[in-house]
Each structure stands twice: as structure tokens, then as C-alpha cells.
Amino acid sequence: MKPPVIWSIAGLDSGGGAGLSADQRAADAFELHFCPVSAALTAQNSAAVEAVFPVPPEQL
């Protein structure tokens, strides 16, 4: 049987603690097939978001 599919439209977090990285870990914990859509690239750490670079809508 195929696992259920979950889509996530979120940012790609350079620190790995939020956004698509966190969504991937949650999907793995529930044995879901994860389909990510990166809507932004972020430069951040646990203390602050330093920059956000959105993906243009026509590329999504």
C-alpha cells in the first residue's frame, strides 16, 4: 500500500530547524510521502531570521 501524500509549501530554512526541513521530519515520523514546494530561501538561525528570498510565483 502506498503511504498517504502530504504537500508542504514553505521556506527552505538554512538552519534546518523550520520550514520544509521541519515538515520533512514530521512527515517521516508519520510515514507519509512528502512533496515539498519551496516558496522561499531563508537565512536564519535559532535566534533570528536574517533574510528571506521569495521564489517568484511563476516559478512555483
PyMOL Python script that loads the backbone (N, CA, C, O; Angstrom):
from pymol import cmd

cmd.read_pdbstr("""\
ATOM      1  N   MET A   1       0.839  -1.175   0.000  1.00  0.00           N
ATOM      2  CA  MET A   1       0.000   0.000   0.000  1.00  0.00           C
ATOM      3  C   MET A   1       0.888   1.244   0.000  1.00  0.00           C
ATOM      4  O   MET A   1       1.893   1.300   0.709  1.00  0.00           O
ATOM      5  N   LYS A   2       0.512   2.225  -0.791  1.00  0.00           N
ATOM      6  CA  LYS A   2       1.268   3.468  -0.866  1.00  0.00           C
ATOM      7  C   LYS A   2       0.969   4.331   0.354  1.00  0.00           C
ATOM      8  O   LYS A   2      -0.166   4.375   0.829  1.00  0.00           O
ATOM      9  N   PRO A   3       2.004   5.026   0.864  1.00  0.00           N
ATOM     10  CA  PRO A   3       1.749   5.916   2.003  1.00  0.00           C
ATOM     11  C   PRO A   3       0.946   7.134   1.569  1.00  0.00           C
ATOM     12  O   PRO A   3       1.015   7.538   0.408  1.00  0.00           O
ATOM     13  N   PRO A   4       0.189   7.722   2.481  1.00  0.00           N
ATOM     14  CA  PRO A   4      -0.527   8.958   2.158  1.00  0.00           C
ATOM     15  C   PRO A   4       0.464  10.055   1.770  1.00  0.00           C
ATOM     16  O   PRO A   4       1.608  10.069   2.224  1.00  0.00           O
ATOM     17  N   VAL A   5       0.007  10.955   0.935  1.00  0.00           N
ATOM     18  CA  VAL A   5       0.838  12.058   0.448  1.00  0.00           C
ATOM     19  C   VAL A   5       0.511  13.327   1.221  1.00  0.00           C
ATOM     20  O   VAL A   5      -0.652  13.621   1.499  1.00  0.00           O
ATOM     21  N   ILE A   6       1.556  14.072   1.562  1.00  0.00           N
ATOM     22  CA  ILE A   6       1.375  15.380   2.179  1.00  0.00           C
ATOM     23  C   ILE A   6       2.214  16.389   1.401  1.00  0.00           C
ATOM     24  O   ILE A   6       3.388  16.153   1.116  1.00  0.00           O
ATOM     25  N   TRP A   7       1.595  17.511   1.066  1.00  0.00           N
ATOM     26  CA  TRP A   7       2.281  18.610   0.382  1.00  0.00           C
ATOM     27  C   TRP A   7       2.604  19.693   1.396  1.00  0.00           C
ATOM     28  O   TRP A   7       1.835  19.939   2.325  1.00  0.00           O
ATOM     29  N   SER A   8       3.740  20.334   1.211  1.00  0.00           N
ATOM     30  CA  SER A   8       4.105  21.471   2.053  1.00  0.00           C
ATOM     31  C   SER A   8       4.634  22.582   1.161  1.00  0.00           C
ATOM     32  O   SER A   8       5.573  22.381   0.390  1.00  0.00           O
ATOM     33  N   ILE A   9       4.029  23.746   1.271  1.00  0.00           N
ATOM     34  CA  ILE A   9       4.513  24.945   0.581  1.00  0.00           C
ATOM     35  C   ILE A   9       5.099  25.822   1.674  1.00  0.00           C
ATOM     36  O   ILE A   9       4.365  26.396   2.479  1.00  0.00           O
ATOM     37  N   ALA A  10       6.420  25.924   1.701  1.00  0.00           N
ATOM     38  CA  ALA A  10       7.087  26.604   2.812  1.00  0.00           C
ATOM     39  C   ALA A  10       8.462  27.082   2.377  1.00  0.00           C
ATOM     40  O   ALA A  10       8.875  26.900   1.232  1.00  0.00           O
ATOM     41  N   GLY A  11       9.149  27.692   3.314  1.00  0.00           N
ATOM     42  CA  GLY A  11      10.504  28.157   3.052  1.00  0.00           C
ATOM     43  C   GLY A  11      11.525  27.061   3.305  1.00  0.00           C
ATOM     44  O   GLY A  11      11.279  26.122   4.062  1.00  0.00           O
ATOM     45  N   LEU A  12      12.674  27.199   2.658  1.00  0.00           N
ATOM     46  CA  LEU A  12      13.801  26.302   2.882  1.00  0.00           C
ATOM     47  C   LEU A  12      14.725  26.999   3.873  1.00  0.00           C
ATOM     48  O   LEU A  12      15.386  27.982   3.538  1.00  0.00           O
ATOM     49  N   ASP A  13      14.760  26.483   5.080  1.00  0.00           N
ATOM     50  CA  ASP A  13      15.477  27.090   6.201  1.00  0.00           C
ATOM     51  C   ASP A  13      16.937  26.654   6.197  1.00  0.00           C
ATOM     52  O   ASP A  13      17.226  25.459   6.253  1.00  0.00           O
ATOM     53  N   SER A  14      17.847  27.601   6.131  1.00  0.00           N
ATOM     54  CA  SER A  14      19.275  27.281   6.104  1.00  0.00           C
ATOM     55  C   SER A  14      19.747  26.590   7.381  1.00  0.00           C
ATOM     56  O   SER A  14      20.737  25.858   7.357  1.00  0.00           O
ATOM     57  N   GLY A  15      19.057  26.812   8.483  1.00  0.00           N
ATOM     58  CA  GLY A  15      19.433  26.181   9.743  1.00  0.00           C
ATOM     59  C   GLY A  15      18.851  24.790   9.936  1.00  0.00           C
ATOM     60  O   GLY A  15      19.296  24.053  10.816  1.00  0.00           O
ATOM     61  N   GLY A  16      17.871  24.422   9.134  1.00  0.00           N
ATOM     62  CA  GLY A  16      17.274  23.099   9.210  1.00  0.00           C
ATOM     63  C   GLY A  16      16.267  22.893  10.325  1.00  0.00           C
ATOM     64  O   GLY A  16      15.792  21.775  10.525  1.00  0.00           O
ATOM     65  N   GLY A  17      15.928  23.954  11.059  1.00  0.00           N
ATOM     66  CA  GLY A  17      15.027  23.786  12.192  1.00  0.00           C
ATOM     67  C   GLY A  17      13.589  24.179  11.943  1.00  0.00           C
ATOM     68  O   GLY A  17      12.742  24.013  12.821  1.00  0.00           O
ATOM     69  N   ALA A  18      13.299  24.698  10.763  1.00  0.00           N
ATOM     70  CA  ALA A  18      11.938  25.171  10.473  1.00  0.00           C
ATOM     71  C   ALA A  18      11.636  24.925   8.997  1.00  0.00           C
ATOM     72  O   ALA A  18      12.444  24.350   8.268  1.00  0.00           O
ATOM     73  N   GLY A  19      10.467  25.369   8.580  1.00  0.00           N
ATOM     74  CA  GLY A  19      10.105  25.283   7.161  1.00  0.00           C
ATOM     75  C   GLY A  19      10.065  23.857   6.642  1.00  0.00           C
ATOM     76  O   GLY A  19       9.619  22.941   7.334  1.00  0.00           O
ATOM     77  N   LEU A  20      10.539  23.681   5.406  1.00  0.00           N
ATOM     78  CA  LEU A  20      10.475  22.378   4.754  1.00  0.00           C
ATOM     79  C   LEU A  20      11.256  21.306   5.509  1.00  0.00           C
ATOM     80  O   LEU A  20      10.853  20.143   5.525  1.00  0.00           O
ATOM     81  N   SER A  21      12.361  21.685   6.128  1.00  0.00           N
ATOM     82  CA  SER A  21      13.156  20.703   6.882  1.00  0.00           C
ATOM     83  C   SER A  21      12.350  20.116   8.036  1.00  0.00           C
ATOM     84  O   SER A  21      12.349  18.903   8.248  1.00  0.00           O
ATOM     85  N   ALA A  22      11.674  20.972   8.769  1.00  0.00           N
ATOM     86  CA  ALA A  22      10.845  20.509   9.886  1.00  0.00           C
ATOM     87  C   ALA A  22       9.644  19.713   9.381  1.00  0.00           C
ATOM     88  O   ALA A  22       9.264  18.708   9.980  1.00  0.00           O
ATOM     89  N   ASP A  23       9.055  20.162   8.287  1.00  0.00           N
ATOM     90  CA  ASP A  23       7.913  19.442   7.716  1.00  0.00           C
ATOM     91  C   ASP A  23       8.324  18.045   7.259  1.00  0.00           C
ATOM     92  O   ASP A  23       7.558  17.094   7.413  1.00  0.00           O
ATOM     93  N   GLN A  24       9.530  17.914   6.697  1.00  0.00           N
ATOM     94  CA  GLN A  24      10.026  16.607   6.260  1.00  0.00           C
ATOM     95  C   GLN A  24      10.150  15.659   7.448  1.00  0.00           C
ATOM     96  O   GLN A  24       9.751  14.497   7.361  1.00  0.00           O
ATOM     97  N   ARG A  25      10.699  16.146   8.551  1.00  0.00           N
ATOM     98  CA  ARG A  25      10.834  15.305   9.746  1.00  0.00           C
ATOM     99  C   ARG A  25       9.466  14.867  10.275  1.00  0.00           C
ATOM    100  O   ARG A  25       9.297  13.719  10.687  1.00  0.00           O
ATOM    101  N   ALA A  26       8.499  15.775  10.263  1.00  0.00           N
ATOM    102  CA  ALA A  26       7.148  15.423  10.721  1.00  0.00           C
ATOM    103  C   ALA A  26       6.526  14.375   9.804  1.00  0.00           C
ATOM    104  O   ALA A  26       5.913  13.418  10.279  1.00  0.00           O
ATOM    105  N   ALA A  27       6.679  14.549   8.502  1.00  0.00           N
ATOM    106  CA  ALA A  27       6.135  13.579   7.548  1.00  0.00           C
ATOM    107  C   ALA A  27       6.781  12.211   7.747  1.00  0.00           C
ATOM    108  O   ALA A  27       6.099  11.187   7.716  1.00  0.00           O
ATOM    109  N   ASP A  28       8.095  12.197   7.952  1.00  0.00           N
ATOM    110  CA  ASP A  28       8.796  10.932   8.191  1.00  0.00           C
ATOM    111  C   ASP A  28       8.272  10.239   9.446  1.00  0.00           C
ATOM    112  O   ASP A  28       8.111   9.018   9.464  1.00  0.00           O
ATOM    113  N   ALA A  29       8.008  11.018  10.492  1.00  0.00           N
ATOM    114  CA  ALA A  29       7.527  10.443  11.751  1.00  0.00           C
ATOM    115  C   ALA A  29       6.179   9.744  11.586  1.00  0.00           C
ATOM    116  O   ALA A  29       5.878   8.789  12.302  1.00  0.00           O
ATOM    117  N   PHE A  30       5.372  10.224  10.642  1.00  0.00           N
ATOM    118  CA  PHE A  30       4.050   9.642  10.403  1.00  0.00           C
ATOM    119  C   PHE A  30       4.018   8.748   9.166  1.00  0.00           C
ATOM    120  O   PHE A  30       2.950   8.333   8.716  1.00  0.00           O
ATOM    121  N   GLU A  31       5.206   8.454   8.617  1.00  0.00           N
ATOM    122  CA  GLU A  31       5.354   7.582   7.446  1.00  0.00           C
ATOM    123  C   GLU A  31       4.524   8.067   6.264  1.00  0.00           C
ATOM    124  O   GLU A  31       3.829   7.289   5.609  1.00  0.00           O
ATOM    125  N   LEU A  32       4.612   9.380   6.002  1.00  0.00           N
ATOM    126  CA  LEU A  32       3.906   9.996   4.885  1.00  0.00           C
ATOM    127  C   LEU A  32       4.869  10.247   3.737  1.00  0.00           C
ATOM    128  O   LEU A  32       6.066  10.439   3.952  1.00  0.00           O
ATOM    129  N   HIS A  33       4.348  10.245   2.531  1.00  0.00           N
ATOM    130  CA  HIS A  33       5.149  10.611   1.361  1.00  0.00           C
ATOM    131  C   HIS A  33       5.134  12.133   1.265  1.00  0.00           C
ATOM    132  O   HIS A  33       4.079  12.739   1.080  1.00  0.00           O
ATOM    133  N   PHE A  34       6.306  12.746   1.392  1.00  0.00           N
ATOM    134  CA  PHE A  34       6.430  14.197   1.481  1.00  0.00           C
ATOM    135  C   PHE A  34       6.703  14.804   0.114  1.00  0.00           C
ATOM    136  O   PHE A  34       7.621  14.382  -0.589  1.00  0.00           O
ATOM    137  N   CYS A  35       5.898  15.801  -0.264  1.00  0.00           N
ATOM    138  CA  CYS A  35       6.065  16.525  -1.527  1.00  0.00           C
ATOM    139  C   CYS A  35       6.285  18.003  -1.205  1.00  0.00           C
ATOM    140  O   CYS A  35       5.323  18.738  -0.983  1.00  0.00           O
ATOM    141  N   PRO A  36       7.552  18.445  -1.178  1.00  0.00           N
ATOM    142  CA  PRO A  36       7.825  19.834  -0.815  1.00  0.00           C
ATOM    143  C   PRO A  36       7.758  20.784  -2.001  1.00  0.00           C
ATOM    144  O   PRO A  36       8.095  20.420  -3.128  1.00  0.00           O
ATOM    145  N   VAL A  37       7.320  22.002  -1.729  1.00  0.00           N
ATOM    146  CA  VAL A  37       7.365  23.103  -2.694  1.00  0.00           C
ATOM    147  C   VAL A  37       8.051  24.260  -1.977  1.00  0.00           C
ATOM    148  O   VAL A  37       7.515  24.808  -1.013  1.00  0.00           O
ATOM    149  N   SER A  38       9.231  24.626  -2.448  1.00  0.00           N
ATOM    150  CA  SER A  38       9.985  25.697  -1.800  1.00  0.00           C
ATOM    151  C   SER A  38       9.496  27.050  -2.297  1.00  0.00           C
ATOM    152  O   SER A  38       9.656  27.389  -3.470  1.00  0.00           O
ATOM    153  N   ALA A  39       8.897  27.817  -1.392  1.00  0.00           N
ATOM    154  CA  ALA A  39       8.373  29.136  -1.737  1.00  0.00           C
ATOM    155  C   ALA A  39       9.354  30.253  -1.400  1.00  0.00           C
ATOM    156  O   ALA A  39       9.158  31.403  -1.795  1.00  0.00           O
ATOM    157  N   ALA A  40      10.417  29.905  -0.662  1.00  0.00           N
ATOM    158  CA  ALA A  40      11.418  30.912  -0.292  1.00  0.00           C
ATOM    159  C   ALA A  40      12.678  30.215   0.207  1.00  0.00           C
ATOM    160  O   ALA A  40      12.647  29.064   0.643  1.00  0.00           O
ATOM    161  N   LEU A  41      13.770  30.935   0.130  1.00  0.00           N
ATOM    162  CA  LEU A  41      15.029  30.513   0.731  1.00  0.00           C
ATOM    163  C   LEU A  41      15.292  31.482   1.868  1.00  0.00           C
ATOM    164  O   LEU A  41      15.236  32.697   1.678  1.00  0.00           O
ATOM    165  N   THR A  42      15.579  30.955   3.047  1.00  0.00           N
ATOM    166  CA  THR A  42      15.799  31.841   4.186  1.00  0.00           C
ATOM    167  C   THR A  42      17.211  31.685   4.726  1.00  0.00           C
ATOM    168  O   THR A  42      17.813  30.615   4.638  1.00  0.00           O
ATOM    169  N   ALA A  43      17.721  32.762   5.280  1.00  0.00           N
ATOM    170  CA  ALA A  43      18.983  32.744   6.018  1.00  0.00           C
ATOM    171  C   ALA A  43      18.607  33.005   7.468  1.00  0.00           C
ATOM    172  O   ALA A  43      18.240  34.122   7.834  1.00  0.00           O
ATOM    173  N   GLN A  44      18.703  31.970   8.286  1.00  0.00           N
ATOM    174  CA  GLN A  44      18.260  32.112   9.664  1.00  0.00           C
ATOM    175  C   GLN A  44      18.997  31.153  10.577  1.00  0.00           C
ATOM    176  O   GLN A  44      19.669  30.225  10.127  1.00  0.00           O
ATOM    177  N   ASN A  45      18.857  31.396  11.860  1.00  0.00           N
ATOM    178  CA  ASN A  45      19.370  30.506  12.891  1.00  0.00           C
ATOM    179  C   ASN A  45      18.336  30.479  14.016  1.00  0.00           C
ATOM    180  O   ASN A  45      17.230  30.995  13.857  1.00  0.00           O
ATOM    181  N   SER A  46      18.689  29.889  15.132  1.00  0.00           N
ATOM    182  CA  SER A  46      17.702  29.766  16.209  1.00  0.00           C
ATOM    183  C   SER A  46      17.354  31.102  16.860  1.00  0.00           C
ATOM    184  O   SER A  46      16.358  31.202  17.576  1.00  0.00           O
ATOM    185  N   ALA A  47      18.162  32.121  16.618  1.00  0.00           N
ATOM    186  CA  ALA A  47      17.918  33.427  17.235  1.00  0.00           C
ATOM    187  C   ALA A  47      17.176  34.407  16.341  1.00  0.00           C
ATOM    188  O   ALA A  47      16.434  35.257  16.834  1.00  0.00           O
ATOM    189  N   ALA A  48      17.369  34.296  15.023  1.00  0.00           N
ATOM    190  CA  ALA A  48      16.784  35.323  14.148  1.00  0.00           C
ATOM    191  C   ALA A  48      16.726  34.879  12.692  1.00  0.00           C
ATOM    192  O   ALA A  48      17.502  34.039  12.238  1.00  0.00           O
ATOM    193  N   VAL A  49      15.780  35.473  11.986  1.00  0.00           N
ATOM    194  CA  VAL A  49      15.718  35.342  10.527  1.00  0.00           C
ATOM    195  C   VAL A  49      16.463  36.546   9.961  1.00  0.00           C
ATOM    196  O   VAL A  49      16.056  37.690  10.169  1.00  0.00           O
ATOM    197  N   GLU A  50      17.547  36.286   9.251  1.00  0.00           N
ATOM    198  CA  GLU A  50      18.382  37.365   8.723  1.00  0.00           C
ATOM    199  C   GLU A  50      17.915  37.849   7.352  1.00  0.00           C
ATOM    200  O   GLU A  50      18.014  39.037   7.046  1.00  0.00           O
ATOM    201  N   ALA A  51      17.405  36.930   6.524  1.00  0.00           N
ATOM    202  CA  ALA A  51      16.972  37.310   5.176  1.00  0.00           C
ATOM    203  C   ALA A  51      15.987  36.277   4.645  1.00  0.00           C
ATOM    204  O   ALA A  51      16.042  35.102   5.007  1.00  0.00           O
ATOM    205  N   VAL A  52      15.088  36.735   3.783  1.00  0.00           N
ATOM    206  CA  VAL A  52      14.131  35.865   3.101  1.00  0.00           C
ATOM    207  C   VAL A  52      14.175  36.211   1.617  1.00  0.00           C
ATOM    208  O   VAL A  52      14.027  37.370   1.231  1.00  0.00           O
ATOM    209  N   PHE A  53      14.381  35.183   0.792  1.00  0.00           N
ATOM    210  CA  PHE A  53      14.433  35.359  -0.650  1.00  0.00           C
ATOM    211  C   PHE A  53      13.279  34.565  -1.267  1.00  0.00           C
ATOM    212  O   PHE A  53      13.401  33.356  -1.461  1.00  0.00           O
ATOM    213  N   PRO A  54      12.160  35.228  -1.578  1.00  0.00           N
ATOM    214  CA  PRO A  54      10.998  34.509  -2.108  1.00  0.00           C
ATOM    215  C   PRO A  54      11.243  33.974  -3.520  1.00  0.00           C
ATOM    216  O   PRO A  54      11.991  34.557  -4.305  1.00  0.00           O
ATOM    217  N   VAL A  55      10.601  32.864  -3.815  1.00  0.00           N
ATOM    218  CA  VAL A  55      10.607  32.303  -5.167  1.00  0.00           C
ATOM    219  C   VAL A  55       9.511  33.017  -5.950  1.00  0.00           C
ATOM    220  O   VAL A  55       8.382  33.116  -5.468  1.00  0.00           O
ATOM    221  N   PRO A  56       9.816  33.516  -7.145  1.00  0.00           N
ATOM    222  CA  PRO A  56       8.782  34.191  -7.938  1.00  0.00           C
ATOM    223  C   PRO A  56       7.597  33.249  -8.213  1.00  0.00           C
ATOM    224  O   PRO A  56       7.802  32.069  -8.497  1.00  0.00           O
ATOM    225  N   PRO A  57       6.372  33.760  -8.132  1.00  0.00           N
ATOM    226  CA  PRO A  57       5.184  32.922  -8.326  1.00  0.00           C
ATOM    227  C   PRO A  57       5.192  32.133  -9.638  1.00  0.00           C
ATOM    228  O   PRO A  57       4.721  30.996  -9.673  1.00  0.00           O
ATOM    229  N   GLU A  58       5.713  32.713 -10.702  1.00  0.00           N
ATOM    230  CA  GLU A  58       5.714  31.997 -11.986  1.00  0.00           C
ATOM    231  C   GLU A  58       6.635  30.779 -11.969  1.00  0.00           C
ATOM    232  O   GLU A  58       6.530  29.922 -12.846  1.00  0.00           O
ATOM    233  N   GLN A  59       7.525  30.687 -11.000  1.00  0.00           N
ATOM    234  CA  GLN A  59       8.395  29.518 -10.893  1.00  0.00           C
ATOM    235  C   GLN A  59       7.797  28.431 -10.010  1.00  0.00           C
ATOM    236  O   GLN A  59       8.275  27.297  -9.994  1.00  0.00           O
ATOM    237  N   LEU A  60       6.757  28.785  -9.282  1.00  0.00           N
ATOM    238  CA  LEU A  60       6.099  27.783  -8.451  1.00  0.00           C
ATOM    239  C   LEU A  60       5.159  26.965  -9.307  1.00  0.00           C
ATOM    240  O   LEU A  60       4.497  26.057  -8.804  1.00  0.00           O
TER     241      LEU A  60
END
""", "prot")
cmd.dss("prot")
cmd.show_as("cartoon", "prot")
cmd.util.cbc("prot")
cmd.orient("prot")
